[in-house]
Amino acid sequence: MGVALVLATAVFAAGCGSSSSPSATSSHSPSATAPSQATPPANGSIGPEGIPLENGPALAPASSSAPGVTVDGIHCARLEQLAYHIHAHLQVYVDGQPRSIPAGIGMVGRVAEQTPAGPFYGATVCYYWLHTHASDGVIHIESPTPRLYTLGEFFDEWGQPLGSDQVASAKGTVTTFVNGRVWSKTPRDIPLLPHEVIQLDVGSPRVPFGPISWAGTTL
């Protein structure tokens, strides 16, 4: 665990610029300045994980190109793997407008439990080690052993392209922020670290980085 986090910190430093389900198998319960900027749209109401739900249409459907098949060494298991369990957050803007990260990414046989704060998804078949339970941008990293995962692996598992000029079906120059700092490498290399806040701006106008608060959640 210590070695993994030291490695992750080194990777992060290299990339930054100066400047629960209803299934019986789930253990969860719902509960740098850009040259041209847009006003960041406010996120929606608080979702079932205590994080605001993201506004805008889904960036892509919550499906994968080959459900259940191992991707980048990431397996789809009947039970959620909680030996290594952390969370990161992703927000995407396309031409200054928000696009939401859908619930149920990384789940095969997904099914929603309706809660007062909105639907909370679980899997009836299997969970990939990287997945989303709600449309709040929270990526759950749940692995049987400590390991450094990347945003590129999450998109591979999702079956969506990611690079310096494309995020899913959205094409254009990608400006990347990690915890408020510009990320100068490909967004594929961003390590998914505890409470990492990642923002991808595709095209222009670019949206100033918008932090989120994990306070008051169990994440």
N, C-alpha and C positions, 0 to 999 in steps of 0.2 A: 504493500500500500504506500509506504513512504517513498520507495523507488519510483513508483508510478507517478506520484504527485510531483516529485522533483523533476522527472522527465517532462511532465506536462508544463511545468512552470518554465523550463528552458525553451520548449517549443513556442509557448506563448510570447516570451520575451523576444524571440527571433522574428516573430511575425508582426509585432506591433511597431508602429512608427514612433518617432519621438513625441512628435506633437502629443379495480375496484369495481369494482365492477360487479355486475349482476351474476357473473359466472362464479361457480364454486371454486374455480382454480385461482381466483385473484385474492391477493392479500390487502388490496387497497380499499379505502372507503372514501367517498367524496368529501368531503369536507372543503474633433478638429473642425473646425468651421468649414463648411463647403462653400464654393464660390456662388452657388445659387441654391437657396434654401426655401423649403415650404414649411408652413406651420404644421407641426405634427398633429394629425387627427387624434382626438381623445379616444382611448379604448372604451369598450362597452362596460356593462355591469359586471360585478364580481361573480366569477364562475364557481363551480363546485370545488375547485382546489384553492380558493381564496385569492386567485389572481384574476385581473380583469380579462374578460373575453375579448378577443381581437375583432376589430371591425373589418369590413370589406369582404368581398367574395373569397372563397377558398383559393389558395394559390394553385392547387391541383387536387384531384380526388384522393381520398385516403385509401389508396390501393397500391399494390406492388406488382411488378411485371411478372413475378413468378412466386406466388404466395407459398410460404412454407419452405422454400429452398434456402439453404445457407448462403448468405451474402457477405463477402469480405470477412469470412470467419465468424459471422454473427448468426446464431442459430435461432430457430423458432421453437420454443419449448412449451409444453403443456402448462407448466407452472411458471409464475414470475420468479426470476432469479434475484434474490435480495441480499446475497453476500456482499456485493458492492452496489450501493444504491445512492445515486446523486441526481441532481436536476439542473438543467440549463434552460434558458429562455431564448426563443427566436422570434423576431418580428421582421417582416419583409414589406417594403414599399416599392411600388412600380409607378414610375412617373409621378411621384409625390403622393400616391394614394395607397392606403393600407390594403394588404392582402392577408387573409387569415391562414394560419396553419391548422388544418382540419384535425378533429379528434379521430382516433382510431387508426392512425398510421402505425404500422408495425404490429397489427393484430389480424389474425385470420379467424373468420367467423365472428366479426365484431357485433356487439349488441349493446344498446344504450339502456342505462338505468335513468329514469327521469327523476331529477331532484329539484327542489325549489330554486336552485341557482342554475339550472340548465342540465342538459344530458351529460352523463358520465359514462364513458365507454369501457367495456371489457371484452375479452375474447372467449369464445366457446371452443376454439380449436387449439390455438397456440399464440404465444407472445414472442415477438423478437425482443432482443435485449435493449433495443432503442425503440421507444414508442410514445404515443400521446394518448392521454385519456380524455382531454377536453380541448375545445378550440380556443385555448388561452395561450398558446405558444410554448407551453412547458414541455420539454423533452425529458422523458424519464430514461435514465441510464441504469439498467438493472442487470447486472452481470454475475455469473457464478464465481468469478475471480476478479480482482482489481486489474484494470486494463485501461490504457489511454485510447479513448474513442474520438473520432473526428466528425465534424459536420458533413464532410464528404461521405463518410460511411452511412450516416443517417439518410442522406439523399439517395445513395445507392440502394439501401434497403427499401426506401420509399419507391424506387424505380423512376426517379426524376433526375435530370441533369443539373449540375452545379459547376460553375466556373467563374472566371473573371468577366465574362460577357454574357452569362445566362444563369437564371435561377428558375428551375422548372421550365415552363413555357415562355416566361418573360425574358426577352433579349434586350441587351443594352449594356453599357458600362456599369459594372457593379462596384459601388462604394461600400466598404465593410467597416463596421465599428464593433469592437469587443470591449465591453465595460467602459464605453465612452471614448476609447482610443481608436484611431485609424489602424486597421489591419492591412499591412502592405503586401502580404502574400496572397495566394489564391484562397478564397474562402473554404475550399475543400480541406485545407490543412488546419482549420481552427480546432483546437482541442476542446472537447466538451468537459469542462471543469465544474466543480460545485458552484452553483448559483451564478454561472457565467451568463451574461446578457449580451446577445448577439443581434445586430441590426444589419440588414442587407438593403441597400437602396439601388434599384435598377433604373437606369436612365436619369432624367432630371424633370423637375427640380428635386434636389436632394433634401431629405428631411433631417433636421438636427436630431442627434441621438436622444432617445427617450428611455431613461432608466425605469426599472420596476422595483417594487419593494417586496421582499420575501417575508417581511415581518408579519406576524399573525397567522402564518400558514404552517402546516406540518411538513412542508417540502424541504 
